[in-house]
């Protein structure tokens, strides 16, 4: 634990801490572009300079803080005229050819070049030269669009591909003032971009836009969707695979506009996959979303008030209580919803199961291949994992079916050899889903909320329970899933006598 | 001019530098003598001799060798030989390689033995095809004669040691003469300097301990081994012993590469060695040691400044590659600075912000001044840019670009002010172009080929290309 001083204040830091991190821990984030804690130290942008003296008789000198280790007795000066001047000069160099199209740049408001230039307070440039003009819209594939003018050549993207993903797909081409980040030439005759380059491949392209300190690499999907300062960020966990990456859900006017990873040292570090990042379209789509329960009357499903629906459902469930009531939960349920559902099933004397589709292929980074966020959580609660085939067998002797939670119906259908599970079972069913499931056997249907509309917790593949927070409002009038199961249980109890517990 | 030990064979008429000719002149005796010693003894001799690197930084060679790990370190070691001679005004290493390749090779093999290198890689500048051919044929001859081999019996070590040398051709990038960029390029990567630490002696080629030495430096090693430290120190000065190869180019009567003792006054180099300023004109200024060492005015030359490490350092310059470029009174310094800036603008690797943007910016401003579009605040801006570029980047290219501007502004500020005030080049030069990519102009200042042509002429060898290069020398006369 070496002891150093930061601007005269003594601090003790862990071994091998860089000056940059020591200063950050002490409360000041120095400007930095090439350095990213998840990608590693490069030392080429030269903007994080500080003055240091020591250890021992080493003279006072300027150095880049990201690449200097805190040795015992090092004196660090962050705000001397030399250090301030050196940083200001680098910013002036960076801004000399920067297009300053902040008013139309997606990064404005969260751009570190903008922020640090504001901090330093260099309001005007000494340059009287013409700014460099380069290509503004370079296609990098399906996810990313590249703006050559805005790029400050920190090479974070190049190094992310080569060191984090071990899949170098970007490089710096040309030399010197002409340096530019570029994709690789296509050698295998596959899909090509304009100019014959290979489009970016892989499930982590969205991370490139996250790590870009300026607006050079932008998400095609987020371009011109909202300004950074309009977005409301809600910290949550991703609900699209069992990894449970920590995320910020960024919303504007009640719709999810962007999802970005949030640092978690053990789960996802600084990253997330594109599968989870871009899964919000379906959730933003309000078309056909239920806000009231549906009840089958004269062959068709009609809307019904909650009070009447709970009473009807209570009667329905009570009359079918017992072993022959098949109760399936979706592994997209939160732990809290699961607990309420479990109570309901106990009250009804039925076995609580959850739908367990076989997991797909995992990748080498984060995606586990299991699209269900809470398989582990439901299993820990005591639910029985049930495959579609087992569900089919159980349905043969069933009197009625409960399918609860978003995707429960879909997941059972996934492996049902061409016909829907509900049709094969052909017994009356109570369904909790976001949209109406119009199968003849569906007797009643309650609305479910999607992953961005509910709060609770998911337990990830490694058993870490994480909080999920609602970031957008539920459809007006809809009762949240957890209350739904609690109310259903009340209705069953109120419908007369409880079923015999097993 | 005293005793010659670098050019003594080259100067003999008809000497072609074959193995037979070199051996007849006592060649490879130093290698045999060195192999009878232990590597540490060789290092000690070179360290005692006070030999300083001739590649630019002037770092003591023997001392550099001692940075290599101890013999019990199991890692492979390498010697990287820097023959990427790209400093504008410099053309000394190619003479050695082309005219006396075995001499160079002997120095390389002794040094490789001294640092216990598994192999030596000679990184030759892409344009130096003749050097590559000469070194390759020397290596082939030495291999056939058994001098180069995977297993040489070293009596001093009592063991078999590998003595291997290979050539590698760069693509002509100036930055690949920087030792870590050279290693990156040797590894087949983009030629960009590595941040230090780790230093090459610990983490060099392919991550192994490596020493990088210049061709001329290594050529000093065989004579030191043969004739000893005391003899070596009779030449040059105490802190800068030995002879050096001095390339003189620009406005002199006899441009060429000369072997001279360190510490010789620059005035004497111009007047006595190179025949004085041409056309009877007066001297305006010089570049003392290759473009990066900046400009010094006539007054300092007349003041008797000597060509050695310390004298030039005291003037804010440095000895660099000890290649003097002479400017006569008709030359426009602003124009000369612009050409240098254009060179650095073109050659910066673009890794560090200050250098990538700064070199281009300097080029832009000085181009404007030369073309008569200068502004009052330009000189202040130039000085601020230079200050922002110096000592703050991974390698020294940024410094090399800023020093000529700083020294020119220090010694020839009036000329810059005159350009800005009169809104034209007072010497009536035509307008210059600013290329966004800093392409070379064909001005003679950094056309090292020109100087070489003259050297060949001095040696009485006809060069069909001589006329072509002479034509590129524009001169307003």
Boltz contact constraints between the chains, C-beta under 6 A:
constraints:
  - contact:
      token1: [A, 43]
      token2: [B, 195]
      max_distance: 6.0
  - contact:
      token1: [A, 44]
      token2: [B, 351]
      max_distance: 6.0
  - contact:
      token1: [A, 44]
      token2: [B, 352]
      max_distance: 6.0
  - contact:
      token1: [A, 45]
      token2: [B, 353]
      max_distance: 6.0
  - contact:
      token1: [A, 46]
      token2: [B, 352]
      max_distance: 6.0
  - contact:
      token1: [A, 46]
      token2: [B, 353]
      max_distance: 6.0
  - contact:
      token1: [A, 46]
      token2: [B, 392]
      max_distance: 6.0
  - contact:
      token1: [A, 86]
      token2: [B, 392]
      max_distance: 6.0
  - contact:
      token1: [A, 89]
      token2: [B, 388]
      max_distance: 6.0
  - contact:
      token1: [A, 90]
      token2: [B, 353]
      max_distance: 6.0
  - contact:
      token1: [A, 93]
      token2: [B, 353]
      max_distance: 6.0
  - contact:
      token1: [A, 93]
      token2: [B, 354]
      max_distance: 6.0
  - contact:
      token1: [A, 93]
      token2: [B, 357]
      max_distance: 6.0
  - contact:
      token1: [A, 94]
      token2: [B, 353]
      max_distance: 6.0
  - contact:
      token1: [A, 96]
      token2: [B, 357]
      max_distance: 6.0
  - contact:
      token1: [A, 126]
      token2: [B, 381]
      max_distance: 6.0
  - contact:
      token1: [A, 129]
      token2: [B, 364]
      max_distance: 6.0
  - contact:
      token1: [A, 175]
      token2: [B, 350]
      max_distance: 6.0
  - contact:
      token1: [A, 176]
      token2: [B, 348]
      max_distance: 6.0
  - contact:
      token1: [A, 176]
      token2: [B, 350]
      max_distance: 6.0
  - contact:
      token1: [A, 177]
      token2: [B, 356]
      max_distance: 6.0
  - contact:
      token1: [A, 177]
      token2: [B, 360]
      max_distance: 6.0
  - contact:
      token1: [A, 178]
      token2: [B, 437]
      max_distance: 6.0
  - contact:
      token1: [A, 179]
      token2: [B, 350]
      max_distance: 6.0
